[in-house]
Amino acid sequence: MKNIFKLGILGIIALSGCANNVAPNNSVQVAKTPSPMTAPAPAPVHSGAVAKRLNDCIVKSNQGADALLVDSQIIAVTRNNPHAKALFISPDKLTDQQAKALANYLVEANACRPIALEGLSPEMTTVYEEFFKKIDGLYADLISKKIAIGVANQERQLLIQDARMKRLDIQSKLNK
């Protein structure tokens, strides 16, 4: 019964997300997007130099052949992904070729994690590390074909939003 309730909530959230046709591509870009309801924008999480290195790393990791396949067939990684709607509702599980491409892409993308953790407070580091652990589990389930592409995209979006809310909470406490 709990699973049915969770799936119902996921479905509602996915449908409301699809209605806006916005599919953020990663936690870093989501974290940089200020909420329209907050008066002052929160202070940046990273220094300018670290933010630039992190952005460069992410851009580089999103340019390979495996990344392009992942973005078009598996996970809506980039902003304004024309495949996002289909990926969020896809009942398909990964093919062996897709699983290999996703695994290869993750090696490249995860190389950016040490940069993402540079200069963070211990509390913020915990948020990022918790997010990385959960997203790794999600990708493992996707690669092992335990979950479908659509479910993975929906759960990924929830994990990103949860991490973003925790980050904003930490920043709001620091700004008081």
N, C-alpha and C positions, 0 to 999 in steps of 0.2 A: 504494500500500500504506500509505503514511504517512497518507493521508486516511482510509482505512478504520479505522486504529488510532485516529486522533483522534476520529472519529465514534463509535467504540466507547466510548472514554473519556467523551466527552460524554454518551452515552446512559446509561452507568452512573451518572454524577454526577447527571444529570437524574432518573433513576429514584429514586436515593436521596434527592434533594431533594423529589421529589413524594411520597415515602413519609412525609416529615415534614410535608407540606402547608404549608411555610413559604416564602413568596416575598417577600423584602425588597423594599421599593419603591425604594430608591436608596442610593447609596454613603454618604450622610450618615447615614441611619438605621442602616445596617449598621455603620458605624464607631462609632456610639454604643452598640451592643449588646455588652456585655462577654461574653467567652467564659467558660463555666462552669468551665473547667479552669484559668483563671488565678487565682492567689490574690488579689493586690490588683488592683483595676481600674486600667487605665492612666489616666494623667492625660488630661483632655479635650484634644482637638486645638485647639479654639477657646476664646477667652474667653467668659464668659457672655453678654456683649452681642453679640458676633459670632455666637455660636450661636443666639441669639434672632432676630437679623436674618435669618440664613440659614434658620432654620426658618420664619419668616414668609414669606420669599420662596418657599420650596418649597411651602408650603401654598397661597399665592396662585396659583402656577403650576399647581397640580394641581386648580384649581376651575373652569377654563373648559370650554366645550363640547368643544373639541378634546382637552383633557386627559382628560375623561370617556370620550370615544370611544377614545382611545389605551389607557387603563387597562382598558377592557372588551373591546376587540377586537384589540389589537396587543401591548402590553408590560404585564406585570404590574408596575405602578408602585407601587401602594399596598399596605400590609401587609394581610394577610388578604383578599386579592383573591379573590372567589368564582369568578373566571374563570381563575385562575392555572393550574390543572391543564390545562385545555383549551388555554391559550395556550402552555404549555411543550411540548405535543405537536402543535400545529397544523402541518399540512403546507402550509397556504395561504400564498400570497404576497399582498402588499398590493394592494388595489384602488386606483384612482386617487384616490378620495375618502379612503381611509385614509392613503395616502402624503401627501396634502395636509394632513390633520389632524395627522399625525406631524410634518411639517416645521413647521407652525404652533406645535405644542406645544413643539418643541425650541427655537424662538426664545425663547419665554417661559421655559422651564426653564433654558436656558443663560444667561439674564440673572442667575442666582444664582451663577454661577461666580466672578465677581470677589469676592463676599462669602466664598465657600468658601476662597479663597486668602489672605484677609486674615490677617496675623499668623502665618503658617506659617513654620517653619524652611525653609531652602533645600532640605534633603533631603526634607522632607514636601511642599513645593511641587512638587518633581520627581515624586513619586508621584502627586499629584493631576493634574498636567499630562499625565503618561504615560497615566493612566486616561482623561482627557478625550479625548486623541488616539485611543486605541483604541476608545472607545465611539462617537466620532464616525464612525469608519470602519465600525463595525458598523451604525450607523443609516443611513449612506450606502448600504451594501450592501442593507439592508432596503428602503429607499425606492426604490432602483433595481431592486428585485425579483430580486437575485442570490441572496438567501437567503429561506427561509420564516420565518414568524412563530415557530414552535417553536424553530428553530435560533437565531434572534436572542435569544429569551428565555433559552435555555440558555447561549449565549455571553456574554450580558450578566451572568448570574449568576456565571459563571466570572471575568469581569473584576472584578466587585465583590468577590468572595472574594480574588482575587489582590491587589487594592489594599488590602483590609482586612489581609491577612497582612503586606504590606509596611509598613503603618502600625503594626501591632502590633510588628513587628521593630524599627522605628525607636524606638518608645516604650520597648521593653524595654531597648534600648541606653542610652537617656537615663536610665532608672531605676536603672542599675547603679552 
